[in-house]
Amino acid sequence: MEPRSVTAAASPAAGAAGSALQFAKGALRRLALAKLEPTPANFARAYAEESHEQAVSGYREALALAPANWPSRARAIDALFYSLSQ
């Protein structure tokens, strides 16, 4: 019997690592497009911009799909505003 392989989609932790990898790739792409050196400070700033953009789209999608009386609506709106301000 062949051993089964574990895919990235099999565990939530692997999914989170995949998101971090996507953010890192996006950050490097931002640095290249802006023609900035990949210093720790520049990378941290680009990574934050990348992750906040993903958060904004996620909050917008959640708010669009949620019912009007969703108990977490106010919290999601606050989080959206925070992500937009970063």
Steps between C-alpha positions, in 0.01 A plus 500: 500500500632846406539763772255785471641845452373798693405796285509865598121512504481218754570710807407851607859570604619417151240740359626777726855428387379520140349843570826617656684375194261688270546818706879461480486451123275802466735705718798408283300585188415842652866565576604404147235720338596793723870428432572492874776305671370190685615630839324373813320834544386518136390137505305548824320802356419321171386187687266708717354672195446165331333339801277802569373496142406134542328579830301784343367277223416227752308738729315649204399156381389393848291815544341457158400141576395547863139563600413850622451377858836318517625539859861552387417764238626794708825319578554416132439863403750618763756250371435613142557865594819407683632308199413789270688745723824302490 
